[in-house]
């Protein structure tokens, strides 16, 4: 990857490693999932929408790409943020963060349905098996009662997080970052506004809860989404989500440090298996016949694994999208 991609990758590991802690603080103060999701989306939209409008062309983007934009909003925000927040009312932030680490594994499986022709060799299949074993270690002891449903909710969240980058890479590469994410956040805020109003707290939450909500909206949403979309365009959809290697470590460390969540042997074993599985499952396979290695550059996507086909009739080079000329 490019130096810029590595920087974005490292930043995302932190930006989306700490939301689990903030969500846990918010729901433990008896805020409803709808209130948490609404506040997060409303803050993010309020920060990003003015810049998206100033950039120009927002109406045209929505008119042309409204279907994939709506699909992205549903699988990345509307569904996953509620299921994740609801799940954290009953499970630890560490467990949630570890399960979300399965996103690269799910993405590697789903990528084949979105045009990825890279073969699943022995290395990647081994990685898928290890990752699934890690998920099993973490979930099997809790497959009873409310815990079972909460774990299912987190896995549904992981499924949405795996699909969203594939939608961006296939249908929205030319859409400026702000003009994609700002309307999605505004839509989510509108959808959750009625439920948030109906379940709003009777008293003003404490300082820690307010700080967590502000952090979710400003740092983990507005800033993180801008970085995330740029990472997808810089490194490609499969490798973009590999920052989830770092997320569980951040989530576990934050939970243990600030919430006294236990660091058990099961957690350590699951983390090791999921981490190893994700690494192997998303690794590029060896080039096949007719493939030619080319130097990596910022003008290439990663979906070809750093290769180009030599036969005639090859597709023209793809350029990743950008934040546009100016405001992004």
N, C-alpha and C positions, 0 to 999 in steps of 0.2 A: 504494500500500500504506500501511498505518498505520505510525506511528512505531515501534510495537512490532515489527511485521513487518520493518522495515528493520534494527532492532537485531539481531533473530534471524538475519536474512539475513547481515549482516556477520560475526556470530560464527561462523556455520556455514562461511563461506568460509575461516576460519582452522582451525576444529576438524577439518574434513575435507579440509584442504589439507596438513596435516602427517603424516597416517598413512602416506603413501607413503614418506617418509623413515624413519619408525620401522620399518615393515615391512622395508625394504631393509637397515637395520642388523641386524635380527633374523635374516633369512635368510642374510645374508652371514657370520654367525657360525655357520653350519651348523645352525641350528635348523630342524626340519621344518615345513612349512606347518601340519600338524595341531597341533603344539605351540604355534605362534604363535596360531592361531585359538582353540584351547582356552583358553590363558592369557587372551587378550583377552576371551572370552565369560565365563569363570569370574569374572574380576575384576569385570566389569560387572554380572553377576548378583548377586554377593556384595554389591555396593554398593546395587543398586536393589531387589532382592527384599524385604528387610525393610520398606522403605517402602511397597512395593506391598501387602504383607500387612497392614501397619498401617492402610493406607487403607481396607481392608475391601472385600468383594464380589469378591475375586479369583476364587474358585471359580465364582461365578455368571457372571462374564465369560467364563471359559474354557468353561463348559458351554454358554453361549449362542452364543459366537462362535468356537468352536474351529477351524472350517474356515478362515475368513479369517485367523485368527491363525496357523495352521499354514502357510498359503500365504505370508503375509508373512514368517514366519521362514525359509522355504525360499528365497524370491527375494531377500531383503535380506541374510541372514546366512549360512545354511548353505551355499549354493552359492557366492555371490559372494566371500565372504571367503577361501575356500580357493583359488578360481581366481586371485584377485588376488595372494594371497601366493605361490602357486606360480609365477605369471608373473614376479614380481619377483626370482626366483632367476636369471633369464636376461636381463631387460631393466632399464633404469634406472628409478628412481623418477619421473624427469621424464616419460619416455615413458608410464608408467602413468597419471600424473596428467593428461596431455594427452588420452589416449584416453577417460578417464572423463568428460572435458568434453563428450563427445558425448551424455551422458545427456539433456539437455533436447531434443535433436533426436529421439532415439528416443522420448522421452515425448510429444512433439508428434504423432508418427505413431500411437503406440499409444492416445492419449487418445480417439481417435474410436471405438475398440472398447469404451470404458468410459463411453460416454454423452455425450462432448463433441461438441456439434453445431456448434461454431464452424467456419466454413468455412476451408479452406486457400487463401487468396488468393495473388496473385503474390508479395507480400512474404514470406510464410511459405514458399512453395515455393522462392524464391530462397535463403532461409536454409537450408533443408534441403540444397539443392545445394552451397552453400558449405561447410557443416559436413561433408558427406560428402567433399568435395574435400580438406578439411583432414585428415580421417582417412586418406585415400588418400596424401597427401604424407608422412604419418608412417609408414605401414605398408608401402607398396609396396616401398621399398628393402630391407625385412627379410623378405620373404615367402619365406624359405628356411629349412630345417632347424628347429632348436628355436625360433628367433625367431618363426616363423610360428605355431606352436602357442601360444606365450606371448601373442602379440598377439590370437589368437582367444580365449584365456582372459580377457583384459582386456575384450574386447568383450562376452563373455558376462556378465561382471561388470556392465558398463554396462547391459546389457539388464535384468538383475535390479533394478538401482538405479532404472531408469525405471518398471518395473512396480509396485514396492512402494508408492510414494506414491499410485498409482491405486487400489490395493486399500484403502489406508487411507481415502481420500476417499470411496470407494463403499460400503464395508462396515463400516468401523471408526471412523467419525467420532465416535460417542458413547462410545467406549471410552477411559477415562482413560489418559494416556500411560504411567505406570508399570505399569499392569496389562496393557498390551500388550507393552512392550519387555522387562520383567523376565522373564516366563516364556519369551519367545523366546530370550533370552540363556541362560537356564538349560537349555532344550532343546538348544541348540547345544553348550553345554559337555558335556552328557551324551553327545551323539552323537559328539563328537570325543575324548572321554576315552580310550576304548580305543586309538585310533591314536596319541594323544599319549603314552600310557604306553609303548606299544611302541617309539616313536621318541624317547624322552626322552634328553637329552644325558647323557653319562657324567660330566661335570664341571659345576660351577656356572658359568654364563656370566659374561662380564666385566661390568663396571659399566655400560658403554654399552648393552649388550644388555638387561640387567635394567631399565635406565631406559626403554628403548624399549618393552619389554613392559608396564611399569607405565603409561607414557603412553598406549599403545594401549587398555588396559583402563579406565583412570580418565577420561582427558580425551577421547580419540577415540571412546569407546564409551558409558560411563555418562552423562557430561555431554552429549556430542554428540547422543545419541539423544533425550534429553529436549528439547533445543533443536530438533531436527529435527522431531519429532512436533508440537511447538507451532507451528513455522513452517508445516507443512502445513495445520494447522487455521486458522491466521491468514491465510494468503495463498493457499491452494488448492494442488492437487497439481502443476499445470504450472509455476506461478511459484515454487513452493517449491524445485524443483531447479535454478533459475536461479543459485543461489549457486555452482554449478559453473563459472560464468564466472570466479570468483575462485580456485577450487581449483587450476587448473593453474598460475597465476602463483605461488601459494604453493609448490606442489610443485616447480616448476622452480627457484625462488629457493632453496628449502631444499636441493635436490639439488646445485645449483651451489656453494652456500656451504659445506655440511658434507660433501659426498661428492665434490666436484670433478668433477661430471658436466658434460660439454661443452654449451655453449649454441650449437648449430649453426644455420646458416641454415634448414635443414629444420624444426627445432624452432620457430624464430620464425615461419616461414611457416605451419606447421600451427596454431600457437596463434592467429595472426591470423584464419585462415579459420574455425576452429572457434568462436572467440569471436564473430565477426561472424555466422556461421550460427546459433548458438544464440540470439543476440539477436533476429534477424529471425524465426526459426522459432517463438519463443515469444511474439512480440509480438501484442497483441490486434488483431483486424481491425476495420475501420470498422463501425459499427452498421448493420444492415440495416433494411429497412422493418419497421415495427411494433415496433422496439426503442426504448426510452426510456432515456437516460442518467440515472443516479441517483448521488448523492454516495456515495463509498466510506465504509464504516464497518466496525468490527471484527465486526459481526454478519452480514457477508456473506461468502460464499465467492467465489473468483475465477473459478469455472468459467463464470460467465455473462459474464465480461469486463467487469464493471461495468454490465451492462444488465439490464433486466427486460422481459418481454413485456407488451404492453398488452392483448392479447385476453383475454376472460374465460376462466376455467378455469386460470389460471396457478397454478403450484405455490406453496405457502406458503414463506415465507422460511426458509432453513436457518441454523441456528446452528452455528458450529464447535464441536467438542468442547473440553473443558478438562481440566485435570489433576485435576479433582474438587474436592470440598469438603475442603480441608485438605491433607494431605501431599504433593501433587504439586509 
